Amino acid sequence: MKYYKILIFLFVVSVHSQQHINFDENWKFVQQDITGAEQIIFNDSDWKTLSLPHDWSIEGAYDESNPMGDQCGYLPAGFGWYRKTIVVPKEWKEKQVEIAFEGVFMNSTVWANGIKLGNRPYGWISFAYDISEIAQKSDKITFTVRVDNDKQPSARWYTGSGIYSHTWIDVKNKVNIARNGVFVRTKGNKVLVTTDINNTGGSKKVKAVLRTSIVNAQGIKVVTSSEKLKIAQGEQNTIENQLVIENPKLWNPGTPYLYTLVSEVLVKGKVVDVVKTKFGVRDIKWVAESGIWINGKNIKLQGVCNHQDAGPLGAAVPDKIIRYRIQQLKNMGVNAIRTSHNPQTPIFYDICDELGMLVMDEIFDGWMKKAPEDYGGRFFDDWWKQDLTDWIKRDRNHPSVIIYSVGNETKGEIGAELVKTCHELDNTRPVTSGHSESEYMDVLGVNGHSEKKGFFDHLKEEQKGKVFIGTENTHTWQVRGYYRTKTWFRDGFPSKKQKPYALPDLTEKEVFTHDWIDELNRTNHKQIFNSSYDNAMVRVSSRLNIAQLRDIPAYAGSFRWTGHDYIGEAGYVHGGWPFKAFMGGAVDLSNFEKDLYYLYQSQWTTKPMVHILPHWTHPKVALDTEIPVWVYSNCDEVELFFNDKSLGKQKPGKEWLEMQCQWMVKWQPGTLKAVGYKNGKQITEEVIRTANAPSQIKLSVDGESLGNKKNDIVQVRVTTTDEKGEFYPYGENRTYFNVVGAGKIKALGNGSPVDVEQHVGPNNRKAFYGLTRAFIESTNANGDIALLASCILGEKKQITSNKVSIGTDVLVLRGTKPKTDIQIYYTTDGTSPTRKSTLYTNSFKVPLETTVKALIVLNGKDIQVLEERFSKKLGFTWNKNSGERIIAGEQAEDAKVTNGKVVEKDNLVRGKGYVKLNNIVGASLEWYQENDGGAGEADLFIRYSGKYNDAPGTYIKVIVNGKVVQDKLFLRNTRNTGNFWNKVKLPIQMERGANTIVLETVENKGILIDEILIN
């Protein structure tokens, strides 16, 4: 055994000229389009120096006028240039040299020494360029990358901009294994290997040996084989061989055992190339009646969909955070991720292999235009085959990847060709899509349409002999820390189109009125937060979805939309600015778990847990009001105590409405404790208490702390507490950060979908429902690092208290704690504090409309000035509870306007105003409308205003998806123009996925349009 370990070490050393070099550091960058920057001689001295991965959009400021708009999250886009010059090492001469990019969004062009290497439009693909000839002839190489993400929106969600993943230089001998040239798959204990070997050298024909070995997780070689071959100059040989592992350890989600395939090419007895490929031994069967079988075990896909971005970090997500998020989902009970709607970076798949996370690997969103400037509309026809080929060859060795998906809510005969190409490249995995040309797919994937009541009554007919997966099921919305007891349906209940399942209200009258904005200041009726009780949805609650997946044998898997919240898609559901994000995740933008997370944990995991919701701090709820207290648990029984008095035991039910234990508890300040029992014994508990006014902050680390390396990252949690250390759930005070030692602030966030402060650059962030997130990065491999956080704390509106406290906390992130002698000086009259100002010793009282400022002095040095204002006009609010809900439509002011203008108005309209179409033929409004259900008929309601003295009304043309639905739709006069509004209804046909709706004048008469509503 030791002998084999030595052999492995020797063959790595013997190929000393083979190099895989990280190329991330010391790039020059500018965010603008520049002529001539690809040339060798170019002055880039004033460009910023940075390390990759990099996303320039997330570094910018949110702005309602940014062309990314609501679809991509209101961040800046545009052009970016990267340059890097290196000296060519002598060992690169006479070698095969390539530069590789794991991900560049989007439309990148790469040059080396002014020579164009190529262009790749698709932003979610890995690619490489051969620079051997340039390296051979040059002493230096200047690499230049132009990134064009100027045309917007370039997708339906946030994309990021720039080189958002790693770059590499690969140096090999002229006889080598091709990039992605090893394909390994297993059947039983057999390992089938296909290897592509190149001869790019000067020898006309080379005799070589391919030696293929399998090494187990302990580093021991378990089997090897050798194949002789001859390779002509400029040609590629493909070698097929088979190895057998005696009694292999199998890969599955519970025990993800990995082997390493070591492929060596030998010429004249010397190893000239080595490629190591990790793989797992597993057999998968897909059965229409019972779903997925892995190694003979029936497994349900308990899945989520996730986009690329990670909130404040944008699309350039550090490897450590990718791992944290995947493990976070694993701890929730998730065993599968759909990479909606594009491939992830390579490290994502490596981590899924290691952690046992199954992957539905998705390549495309649309096969045609779905967003105004997306890949589907601009580049798909010319590039799909190259991109699909590169993607499958890159990902097909990962045991975590069990199925491919080639599209989402799109259409076209090209679907057949996509599936055929997948099969040609990899015949071991089935192909599906998110409800796109299902007749061509191996597996039936259905998005929101599968949520409709009655769908499962006819599942067998829908399947037509295929395995069925709910590729987006379910759609629920929830904001961490926000609660409502009345049920909310996105499109109302009942809804002829959506066919939602009924869900009873928790109380007859709404209990909670706490909100993010005063009702009168809402610019769009969609701009609401949604409840964390699992009672806000499109068609089906999370609990019912969990039960359906569990109980229906042919329901192979379900991928909820989504695992984590993401930036973008802020208009369709949430009404647009200041909403910047989609809040359907079980985890928020800053990686804080929502209550929903623990529902899944209670149903999908076995480690004993209990979780209480809501919190128990309700200053505006009348005493003795009954509040539904829920406990999620996977224990046999749960007992709830209030102020140490038992309220009884309950058993979590299997029926979906009884998955949570519920007690109706009369509101009084105090302590709730939930105790979980297994086999009659107490095994876990959770305690929550009523908090007083905020007066302290507490720092802690989520995940791993900082390691001894440069550019490592850590997630710091800032928790708002009262004077006793109890969590204060309405915390919204601003925390200021100062890194002591070899570190810096990478980004700040708080999980809010409406906080549009910049993530990168500022040293402060307000809390959102009691939590703030700081991402801290090491700037050196060595040295102590600590974080000082400071905050002026108090209730913004002084609901219960006018006390103000100033809190600080220091957290050691690496090494030893530094000296921290802290003094605080403050003012309450708005003036800047100095060391002559009042020394802070205890909390103090201030009236409303007061601005408190504080100076933080650390070890005799002024380091921070804090500011916090207390005012009845600021912060969270408590609205009057009318109990009414208006179903909001698509606002005219958010549409594309041609020959018209937006008029702002704050009453009588649904949003911020209306659009006045000019008195000419051809004035128009165009809306993009996403349909996450199936294709079918819908009712289009148009809210308009207009009175014409010479006619009883006017006519407009209605165009849906490029087809004229009504060439002359009559709009009858309203009582006057602007103050009275009518609605007209028209039946239309909605396609699955992307739809466009156009209203166009056909007379020289203008009309005012407020909104459209599709039901």
N, C-alpha and C positions, 0 to 999 in steps of 0.2 A: 504493500500500500504506500509506504513512504517512497519507494522507487518511482511509482507513477507520479507522485507529487513533484519529485525532482525533474522528471522528464518534462512536465508541463512548464516548469520554470525555465528550463533550458531552451525549449523551442520559442518561448517569448523573447528571451534575450538574443537568440541567434538571428532574429529578424530585426536587428537594431535599427535598420534603415526604414522600417515601417513605422509611421507615426500618425496618430490621431490627435491633432493639436487644437485645443480650445482657442477660438479666435475672437472672443467676446470683448477683450479690453482695448481701450485707447482708440476708439473711433472718433472722428471729428463729425459734427452734425450741425446742420442749419435747416430751419423750417421755412423754406421758401423755394421757389423754382429759380434756378440760376443757369445761365447759358455758359457752356464751356467748362463746367465743373468736372467733367469726366476726363479732362486732359491731365497729363502728368504734371505739367507746370501750371499750377493754379494756387493762388494765395488763399489758403483756408485758415490763416492764423487767428482770425477773429471768430471762427466757428467754435462751438461748444465741444469739449472733450467728454466722452461718456463711455460707459460699458454697456454691452448688450446683456440681456434682452431690453428692448426699449419701445415704449409706446408714447409718442408725442401728444396724442390726443388727450390722454388722461392727465398729462401735465398741465393742460390748458384750463381755461376758465369756462364753466358752464355759461351759456348765453342763449337766450331765446331766439336770437337772430342768427345763430350759427347754422350753416346749411345742413349739418347732420340732422337737425330738426328732431321731432319727437321720436321718430323711428330709431335713430342712432344715438339719442341721448343728449342732444344739444351741445356737444363738445366740438372743438375745432378739428378740421381735417386738413385738406390742402396737399402741398408737396413737401417732401423732405429729401435731403441729400446726406449721404454718409461717405466719408473718405478715410482710408487708412493706408499708410505707407510702411513697408517692411523691407529689411535687407534679406535677400534670398540666401539661405544657408547653403553651403557647398554640398551638403548631403542631399539636397533636392535635385542636383544635376543628374541627368540620365535616369530620372525617376518619373513615375506617373504621379502627377500632382493635381489635386482638385480642391476647389473651394466649395463648401456646402452650406446651404441655408435651410434651417428647419422651418422657418415661417416668416414671410414678409407680407404685410398687408398695405396696399395691394398694387398690382400693375407695376412690378419692379423691373428695372433694367440695370444690368451689372456690367462694368467695364474693368479691365485690368490693363494698366499702362495705356489707356486711351483706346484699347481694342474692345469692341462690344462683344461680350460673351453670350448675351441672350436676354430675353424678356419673358417674364412669367406673370400673366394677368391675375391668376387666381391667388387670393391672399391666404388660403388655408392649405397650402401644399408645400412639401419639402422638395428641394431640387439642388443640383450641383453642376458645376462647370469645370471642364478640363482646362488647366492652366499650365500643362507640362511644357509646351513649346515656349511660352512666355517665361517660365521659370528657368528654362535651359539657356535662353538668350540674354537674360537680364540679371543685373546685380541687385536691383531693387524692383519692387512691384508696388504700384499705387492702385488700390482697389477703390472703386467708386460705385455707389448704389443710389439710383434715383427711385424714389417711391412716389407714386401718383395715386393719392386717395382724394383727389380734388372734386370729382363729380359726386354729388351727394343727393339723397342718401344712397350709399353703396350696398346697403343690406336693409333688412327689416328690424335689426337689432344692433347694438353697439359692436363695432368691429375692432376698434383701435386703429392706430396708424404707425407704420414703421417696421423695423426688424424686431419683431416681438418675441423671437425665440433665439436659440443659440446658433452660432456660426462655427465652422470647423475648417481646418486644413488637413487633408488626408494625403499622405505621402506613401507610395507603394513602389515595389519593383515593377518592371514592365510586364512581367508575367504575373497576373494577379486574379483574384476572384472579383467579379464585377460588383459594382455597388448594388446592394439589395439582390445579390446574385445567389443567395442560398435560400432554398425553400424547403422547410422541414414540416412533416406532418406525421401523425401516428395512427396506427390501427392495431388495437390490442397491444401486444408487446413489440410490434414491429415499428421501426422508425424509417420512414421513406424520405430520402434526401435528393434534391435536385440542385446541382451546383453549376453555375456559369463561370467559365474561366477564360480570361482574355490574354492575348499576346499582342501588346502594343509596342514591342521593341523592334530592334533592327534585325534579329535573327529570323530567317525565312521560316524555319520550322523548329519547334522546341519540343524535346521529349521531357515529359513531366510526370509526376506522380501526385495524385490527390489522396491524401491521407485524412480519413474522417474518423473522429473519436467522439465518444460520449463520456462526459464527466459528470459525476453526481454532485449534489449540493455540498458534500464534504470535500470536494476537490479530488476525488478518486476516479480514475479512468475505469469504466466498466466494460467498454467494448470499442473495437477499432476495426477499420477496414482500409484497404488501399486499392486504388484503381490507376492503371497506366493510361497515358494519353499522349497524343501529338497535337500541337497547336501551331497552325500556320500563322505567319505574320499578318497582323491586322484582323485576325479572325477570333471568334468566340466558340468554345466547345462547351457542350452541355453534358454533364455526367449524371446519371441516375444510379443510386445505390440504395441498398436496404441493410439496416442493422437491426439486431434483436437484443432487447434488454431483458435479462432473466428476472422475473418477479419485479417489474418496475413499480416504483411508488407513483401513485396517480395524482394528477393535478385536479383540484376541484375548489369551489369557493371556500370550503371549510379548511382544507389543507392544501394550499397552493404550492405543491412541490415542483421545483424547477431543476431541470438538467441543463447542461451546456454542451452544445454541439461545437466541436473544435474542428474547423476545416483548414488543412494545411496544404499548400502547394510546394512540392519539392522539385528542384531542377539540379541535376548532377549531385543528388544526395543532400543538397542544402535547402533549408526551408526558405522560400522567397516570399511567401504571403501566408497570413493567418487571419481567419475570421472566426469570431466566437458568437454563437447564436444561442440565446436562452430559449428553452421550449418546455412545454409540459406534455405529459402523456395523459391523454383523455380521449374517450370516445363519446360522441354526442349523437343521439337519435332524436328526430323530430316526428312526433306522432300527432295527427290531427285530433284524435279523440282525447289525448291525455297530455299533450304539450311536449316539454323538453325533458330528455333523460340524459344525465351526465354520469358516465361510468355505471349505468344500470340503475341510477337513482332518479326518481321523478323530482324535478326542481322547478318551482315557480319563479319567474323573473319578477322580483320585487324591485322595480326599477324607477329611475328618475331621468328626466332629460336635463342636460346642462349645456350652457353656452361656454365660450372660451374665457370671458372676462371674470375677474374676481373683484368687482366693485372698485374700491379706491386704488387698486393696483392695475386696473385696466386689463388689457390683453396680454401684457408682458408679465405673466404670473411667475414668480420665482418657483423653482422646483420644490422647495420646501413647503410652500403654501399649496401647491398642487397635491402633494402627498397628504398634507393636513386635511384638505377638503375631501379627498377620497376616503381617508380613514374616518373622518367625521360622518360621512354618509354610511360607511360600513358599520359604525357604532349605532347608527339609527336603525339598522336592519336592512338597509339597501344592499342588494347583491348584483345590481346591473345598472349601467349608465348608458344612455343613448347620447351620442355626441352630436346633439342637434345644433345646427344643421350643417356641420362641416367637421373634417378631421381635427383632432386635438394635436398638440405637440408630441413628439416622440416619447418624452419622459412620462407622459400620462399613461401610455400603454405599458411601459416598463413597470410602473408602480402598480397598475391594475393586475399585472401578472404576479407581482410579489404579494399583493394583499388579497388576491382571490376575488377581484371585482370583475364580473362579466361585462362585456362591452358589445353594444350594438353600434358598429362603426359606420357612421353616415358621412357621405361624401358631398352631396349637393342639397341645396334648398330647392330652387326651381330650375327647370330645364328651359325656362323662358323668363321674361321680365316679371319680377314680383315686387321689386322696389325700383324707383325711377332709374337708378344708375348701377344696378347690380350685375354681377357676373352672368347670371342667367340671361339677361337681355343683351349684354354687350359682347360676351366672350364665349359663352357655352358652346355654340355650334362648332367653333374652330378648335376649341381646347379640351372638350370633355374627355376625349379618348386618351390624350396624353396625361391629363391629370388623374383620371381614374386608374390608369395603368401604374403610374408612379405611386399612387396611394395604396393600391392593393399589394404591390411588391414590397412596399415599406412595412405594411402592417400584418401580412399574412402569417408570420411566424409566431405571433403572440397567442398563447393559449387563452388569454382573457377574451379575445375577439372571437365571438361565436356566430355572428351573423353580420352581413353587410346591409346597409340601407343606401339606396341610390337617389332618393328624392323625398320631398316633403310637400304635400298638398299642391302638386303640380300635375301636368298632363302632357301627352304627346306619344306618338308611335315610337319615338326614340327610346321609350322605356324598354322595349323588347331588346334593342341593341345594347343597352346598358347592362341588362341582366346577362345577355349572352357573353359580353366581354368579361364580366366578373367570373363567369363559369370557366372561360378559357384560361384565365389567370390563376384561378383557385377553385377547383371543383369540390372542395371539402366543406364549404360553408354555404348555407342558403342565402338568398337575397330577398330583401323586402323593401318597403318604402312606407313613408307616412302618408297612407291613403292616396297613392299615386299610381294610376294604371295597374290596379291590383291583379288584373287578368294575366299579366306577364310575370308576376312575382312568385317566388317559391313559397313564401310565407305571407299570409294576409295581415297587413298592418293597417290599423284603422285609428285615426286620431279622435277628435271630439265626438264624431258621429257614434262611436261605440259607447258613449256615455248615455245616449238617449234611452228613455224608458221604452222597453219593448225590444231593444236590439238583441238581447240575449235569448228572447223567446224564439228567434229565428236564426240562431247562431249557426246551426248546421248548414242551413241554406246559404248563408253568407260565406261560409268557409269553402264550400265546393271542394271538399277533400283536403284543404290546406290547414296547416297550423295557424291559429289566430293569436295575434298580439295586439293589445291596446297601446299603440305607439305614442299617443298622448292621452292619457286617462289616469288621473282626473285633473280637471281645472278648478282649483279653489284658490281664493285669495285671502291673505291674512297679513296684518301688520303686527310685529312684535310689540306686546304690551297694550294692545288696543282691543276693546271688547264691546260687543253689542249682544243683547239677548233676543233681538228680533232677527229672523232669518232673512237673508239677502240673496236674491238671484240676479245675475248680471242682466238678463233680458226679461225679468219679471216672471211671475208665476200666476196662472199657467202661461205657457208659451207654446203656441202651435208649432213653431219652427224648432225650438230646442228640446221640447218634450222632457222637461226636468222631472226628477222624482220629488214628491212632496217631502218637506221637512218642517215639522212643527216649530213654532216659536218656543223659546225657553220660558218666557213670561208673557202675560197678557199685555202688559205695558212695559215699554223699554225702561230698563234700569239705569243705563249709563248714558251720560251726555258729554263726557270728555271728548275733545276733538282737537285737531291740528290747526283749525282755522275757524273764525266766526262764519256762521252760515251766510251772512250778507256779503262776505268777501270772496266767496267761492266764485271763480270765473267760469266754471263749467260744472254742471251737476254730476258729472262723472268723477269729480275730484274729491273722492271720499276715501277714507281708510276703511279696511275691512276687518271683521272680527276674528279673534283668535279662538273662538269656540268651535271651529269647524262647522260654521253655519253661513258661509259666504261662498257662493259657487256659481257655475254656469248651469250644470244639469244634475250633478251627483256629488254628494259629500265624500270626503276622504274615507270616512268609516264605511260607507256603503261600498265604495270601490274596493277597499281591503277585503270585505266580506265576499264580494263577487269573485275576486281573484282566488280567494281561498276555497270557495265552495263549488265553483263551476269547473269540472275537470278539463274541458276543452279550452279554458281561458289560460293560455300558456304563460302570459306575462303582461305586466302593466307598467307603463313609464309615466309617472305623474309629471305634470308641467308646473313646477320644476323642482330640482333639488335645492338650488341656491337662487336667490333673487339675482337679477342681472340688469345692467344699464340698457336703456332703450325700450322700444315698444311702449312708450309712455302715453301715447295719445289714444290708441285704439280702445283700451279698457279704462285708462285712468285720466283721460281728459287733457293731457298735455301740461305744459309749464304751469307751476314749478315741478310737477311730477316728472322725474327724469328716468324712472326705472319701473320694471315690472315686478310686482310683489307676490308672485305665486309660489315662491319657494318655501321649504320647511326651514331654511336658514336664510338670514338676511344678507345684505350686501357686504357687511363687515364680519361675516362668519359667526354671528351670534345666533344661537338656536332659538326658534320660535316654539310656542306651545305645541304646534303641529308635529314638530320633531319627535316629541315624547309620545304622541299618539302612535306613530309608527313604531317607535321603540317598544311600546307596550304590546304590540301585536306581532312584531317581527324578530324580537330578541328574547333570550332566556335569562340573562343576568338580571337578578331581582332589582326592580326599580319602582318608584312611585313619583308622580309629579302632580302638583296641585296647580289649578288655575281657577279664577284669575288671582292676581295678587290681592292682598288684603289691606289696601290703603285707599279709602273711598271718601274723600272729604266733602264731596257734593252729593252723596247719596244719603237720603233721609234715614235716620236711625230706625232700625227694625224692618227696613225694606228687605224682603227675601231675595238673596242673591244665589244663583245656581253655582255651587262649588263643585267642580269636577276634579276627579283624580284619575289619571291614566296609570295603569299598573299591569304587570304581567304576573303578579302574585295570585295566590288562590283567593285571598280575601284582603280587603282594605278596611281599616277602622279610622274614622275621622274624629279628631278631638277639637273642641273649641274651648280655649281657656281651661284646658286639662279635663274637660267634661266630655265623655264619649257621646258622639251622635249616632253611634251604631256601626255595625259592620255590613259591608256589601261585597258581593262577588262580581268581578268584571264579567260581563256577559259575552256570549258568542254572537248574538244578534247585533247588527250594526248599530242600532239605536241604544244598545246597552253596553257597548264596549267600554265606556267610561262609567265610573261610579259617580253618582250625583246625589248631593244633599242640598236642600234649600235651606240656607243659613241666614238668619236675621242679622243684618249688618249692625255690628258693634265693633269698636276697636278691640284688638286682642290678638290671640295666637291661634293659628290653625296648624294642626299636626296630623299627617297621614302616616299610618303604620301599615306595612305590608306583611302578610303572613303566608308561610308555606308549611303545609302539613301541621298547621296549628301553632307554629313557632314564628315569633317576630324576627324578620330578617333584614328589613330596611325601613327607613322613615325619611320624611321630609317635613321641615318646619318653616312656616312663613309667619311674619308678624306685621302688624300695622306700624308703619314708619312715621316718625315725626318729620318736621321740616328738614331739608337737606343741610348738612353741616360738615361733611367730610368726603374725601375721595380715597379709594383704595386701589392700588395697582397690583396686577397679577399677570402671569403669562399663560396664554393658551397654546398648548403644543410644546415643542422643544424650545429651549432657550438658545442663546447665541453660542455657536461653536468657535473654535480657534481658526477661523479662516476669514478672508476678506469677502465682502459683499454677502455675508450671511444675513439672515433676517429673522426677526422675532415678532410675535403678535402680543402686544400689551393690551390688556383689558383695564379700562378705568371704570370703576363702579361708584355711583353716587350713593352715599349712605347718610343716615341720621347720626345723632351724637352717640348712639349706642351701637353703631355699626350695622343697623338694619338697612337693607336695600330700599332706596327711595325710588319708586317706579315711575315718577313723573320728572325725574331729573333732566334738566335742559340747560344747566349752567355751562359756561365755557371753560375748558381746561387748557392750560398753557404748558408746553413741553420744553425741556432743556436737556439735551444729551450731554453727559459728563464723560469725557474720555473718547476712545477711538470709534465713534459711531455718529450717525446722523438720522434725522427723520426721513423715512422713505415716503410715507403717505399717511394721511389721517382720514378717518371716517367714523360713522356712527350707526349705519344701517338704515338711515332714513331715506324713503323714496322721494322726499320733497326738499331735502337740504341740498342746495345748489352751490354751496361754498366749494372752493377749489381744494382738491385733495393733496396736491403736491406743491410745496412752496411755503404755505403758512405754518406757523408753529403752534397753532391753537385750533380747537374744534369744540363746538357746543355738543352737549350730550343729547341723546335721543332716547326717551323713556329710560333714563338712568344709566345708559352705557355709552362709552366712547372707545374708539379703537385707534391705537397708534402702532404703525409698522416701523420698526427701528432696524437700521442696517449697519453692519460693522464696516468701517472704512479701512481696517487693517486686520491682519491675521492675529495680531497680538495686542495686548493692552486691556486694562480694565475698562468696562463700560457700565454706566449707571444712568438711570432716567429719573429726572426730577419733574414732577407734575404739580401744578399749582392751580387753584380754582377759588373764585369768589362764589360762595354758595348761599342760596336762599330761594324762596318761592318767587318766581317772576311777577306773578299777579298778587302775591301775598294773600292767598286764599285762606290760610289758617294762621300764618305767622309773618311778622315783619322783621324777624331776626336775620342777620347776615353773619356768616362765618367765612373765614379764609383758611382753606385747607391746603396742605402740601403732603406729598408722599414721595419717598425715594425707593427705587427698586433696582437692585443689582442685576444686571443682565449678563455680565461676564466678569470673572475675576473677583476682586475684593471690593467691599464698600468703601467709597471715598469719604474723606472728611466732609461733613455736611452741617456746617454752622449756619442756620437760616434765621434771618430777621425779616419781618414784614412791616411795611409802613403804608398807611392808607389815607385816602381822602374821600369825602362824601359830597363835595361841592362841585365835582367835575374837573377840578384842577389836577395837574400832573403831580403825583406823589414824589417826595424826596425823602432823604433820611431825616429831615426836620419835620416831616408829617407825623401823624399819630402812630405810635408803635402798636401793632396789633398784639393783644394778649388774650382777649375773649370775644365772643360774638357780641354784636351790637345791633340796635334797632334803627331802621331808617323808614321814612314815609315813602309811599308810592311816588313815582316820577323822580327817583334819585339815581344818580350814576355813581357807583363806587369804583374807585381805582386803587390799585395796590402795587407797591414796589417790592420785589423779592430780591433780597440780598443774600448771596451765597458765599460764605467764606470771605466776607468783606468786599465782594464785588457785586455791583448792580447787574442782574441778569435778565429780569423779566418785569414788564409792566402789565398788570392784568386790568381788565375793565368789564363791568357787568352793570346793566341797567335794570331797574325794577319799575315796572309800569303796567297799568291796566291795559295798555295797547300792545304788550309784548307777550310772547310765549304761548303755551298751550291754553286752550279755552274750554269753557263749558257752555254748550249751546242749549237753547230752549228745546225741549223735546216735543216736537209736533207730532211725531209718529208717522209723518207722511214721507213718501219717497217718490221723487220724480225720476222716471226712466229717461235718461238723457240720450240725445242722438248725436250725430256727427255734425259739428258746428261748421257753418259756412265760412267763418273767418279762418278756419284751419285748412280749408280746401285750396286747391290751385285756382286762382282767379284770373280770368282773361277778359279784358274790357269791362272792368268793374272795380270797386274799391270797398275796403273794409271800413265800416262806420262803427265806432265804439259807442256802446250804450249800456247803462247799468241797470235798466229795468225793462220789464215786458219781454225780454229775450232770454234764451236759455244759457247763453255763454257770455262772452265779453262784448258782443255786438252782433252785427249782421253784415251781409254783403249787398251792396247796391249794384246790380248789373246795369250797364249803360243802355241808353235808348238806341241800340243798334241791333241788327241781326247778327248773331254769332257770338254775343257775349256769353260767357259760360263759367260754370263751377265744376271742378273735377275732384272727386273724393276717391281715396284708396280705402277699400273695405276688406278686412281679413275675415274669412269664413272658416272657423275651426271645426265646423260640422260637415255634414255631407252636402252635396249639390242638391238643389231643389227650389221649389217656389218660395217666395217671400213677399211680404207687403212692404212697399216703399211709401213712407209718409213724408210729405214735403211741407214744411211750415213756412209760409210766405206772407207778404203784405203788399198791397198795391190797389189803388183806386184810379180809374181812368174815366174822365168825364164824357169821352166820346165813344165808349164801348163798355160792355158789361164785364169785361175782363181781358186777359191776354192769353197767349199760347206759348208753351215752351216745348222743346224736344227733349226726350229722355233717352239716353244712350247707356247701355250696360255692357261692359266688356267688348266695346267696339261695335255692338249691334244696336240699331235703333229699336227701342221697345215701343215708343209712342212718338210719332212725328209731330203731333199737335195735341198736347195735353192742356186742357183748359183750366186756367186759374181764375176763378170768379172774383170779382171785386170784393175787397174788404171794406169796412165802414169808412176807413181813411187809410192813408199810407203812413206806416210807422208805429201807430199806436194800437191798431187792431190787427190780429194775425189769424189766418185760417190754415187748416190742414187739408191736404188732398192725398188720397191713397191710390196707389197703382200697383198691381201685381207684377212682379219681375222674377226672372230666373237667376239664382245665385250659383256661381261655380264654387267648387271646393277650393279653398286657399285664397289666392289673390283675386280681387275684383275691383273694377273701376266703374264709377257711376258719374255720369256727366249730365248736367242740366244746361240747356242752351236756348237762348232766345231765338224766336223765329219771326218776330215782328220788331219794328222800331219802337219798342216800348220796354222801358226798364222794369225791373221787378226787385223787391227786397226779399232775400232768402235768409232765414234764421238758422235752420238746421234740416237735416234729413234723419229719419229714423227707420231702421230696417227691422222688421219683426217677422 
